[in-house]
Amino acid sequence: MRLGIPIESLTGTIGDSMQVARAFQIPLLWMDSLCIIQDDIADWEREASRIGIVYSNAFVTFCSLGSSCHTSFLQPPSPTILIPFQSSLNDKAKGAYVLRYSTLAIGKVNASHILADVSSTRWLQRG
């Protein structure tokens, strides 16, 4: 796996994350489920102690709202992702980025439905 992984063998979330990273020309991608040996407590403890450093240096963090890593976030039922932002330098500079799968982007985006989806996921219980 260190030499290469066929993209077809990856789960929906991992494959989608790779596609988005490539689209934004992000050269490196940290994927917990690939970078931490699964079912290895010693590796998890070692990597978990460094996770704050990993995320604090992230350009962007992808977080799928699906209940499984096998679910694609670029395909239905989640064709749109709303990412709010607020400038730390200018409090008037705020808004949201909308990521939308291009072939499904027909009609208006209803932000309240997206926020309702987020509130019903496991991410509100994570650190």
C-alpha positions in Angstrom: 0.0 0.0 0.0 3.0 2.3 0.4 3.8 2.0 -3.3 0.3 2.7 -4.5 -3.4 1.9 -4.1 -5.7 1.5 -7.1 -8.4 4.1 -6.7 -11.1 1.6 -7.7 -10.3 -0.4 -4.5 -11.0 2.6 -2.2 -14.2 3.2 -0.4 -16.6 6.0 -1.5 -15.5 8.5 1.1 -11.8 7.9 0.5 -12.1 8.0 -3.3 -14.2 11.2 -3.1 -11.7 12.8 -0.8 -9.0 12.1 -3.3 -11.0 13.5 -6.1 -11.7 16.8 -4.2 -8.1 17.1 -3.1 -6.9 16.7 -6.7 -9.5 19.2 -7.9 -8.1 21.8 -5.4 -4.5 20.7 -6.2 -3.8 19.6 -2.7 -0.7 17.4 -2.9 -1.0 15.5 0.3 -4.0 13.7 1.9 -4.1 12.3 5.5 -6.8 9.7 5.8 -7.1 8.3 9.3 -8.3 4.9 8.1 -5.3 4.5 5.8 -2.7 6.2 7.9 -3.5 4.5 11.2 -3.3 0.7 11.2 -6.8 -0.5 12.0 -7.3 -2.8 15.0 -3.7 -2.1 16.2 -4.1 -0.4 19.6 -0.4 0.6 19.8 -0.4 2.3 16.4 -3.7 4.0 17.2 -2.3 5.3 20.5 0.8 6.6 18.8 -1.0 8.3 16.0 -3.9 9.6 18.1 -1.4 11.5 20.3 -0.3 13.4 17.1 -3.7 13.9 15.6 -3.9 17.5 16.9 -0.7 18.4 15.0 -2.1 16.7 11.8 -5.3 18.6 11.9 -3.8 22.0 13.0 -1.7 22.0 9.9 -4.5 21.0 7.5 -5.4 23.2 4.6 -8.9 21.7 4.6 -10.6 18.9 6.5 -13.2 16.6 4.7 -15.8 15.2 6.9 -18.4 12.9 5.3 -21.9 13.1 6.7 -22.6 9.5 5.7 -22.9 6.7 8.3 -20.3 4.6 6.6 -16.9 5.1 4.9 -18.4 3.1 1.9 -20.8 5.9 1.2 -19.9 8.5 -1.5 -20.3 12.1 -0.5 -20.2 13.3 -4.1 -23.1 11.1 -5.1 -26.8 11.2 -3.9 -28.1 11.6 -1.2 -25.5 14.3 -0.4 -24.8 16.2 -3.6 -24.1 19.5 -1.9 -21.9 20.5 1.0 -22.1 23.9 2.7 -18.9 25.1 4.4 -19.3 28.3 6.5 -16.3 30.6 7.0 -15.5 33.6 9.1 -12.3 35.7 8.6 -10.2 36.1 11.7 -8.9 39.4 10.3 -12.2 41.1 9.2 -15.4 40.2 11.0 -17.4 41.4 8.0 -15.8 38.8 5.7 -18.0 35.8 6.2 -20.1 33.5 4.2 -20.1 29.9 3.0 -18.4 27.8 0.3 -20.8 25.4 -1.4 -19.3 22.2 -2.9 -21.7 20.7 -5.4 -21.4 17.6 -7.6 -21.7 19.3 -11.0 -24.0 16.9 -12.8 -26.5 17.1 -9.9 -26.4 20.9 -9.4 -29.9 21.8 -10.7 -32.1 24.3 -8.8 -31.5 26.2 -5.6 -29.5 25.0 -2.6 -31.6 24.9 0.6 -29.0 25.5 3.4 -31.5 24.6 6.1 -31.7 21.0 4.8 -27.9 20.8 4.7 -27.6 22.1 8.3 -30.3 19.7 9.4 -28.3 16.8 7.8 -25.2 17.9 9.7 -27.0 18.1 13.0 -28.2 14.5 12.7 -24.7 13.0 12.2 -22.1 11.6 14.5 -19.8 14.6 14.0 -21.5 16.7 16.7 -20.3 14.0 19.2 -16.7 14.0 18.0 -13.8 16.1 19.4 
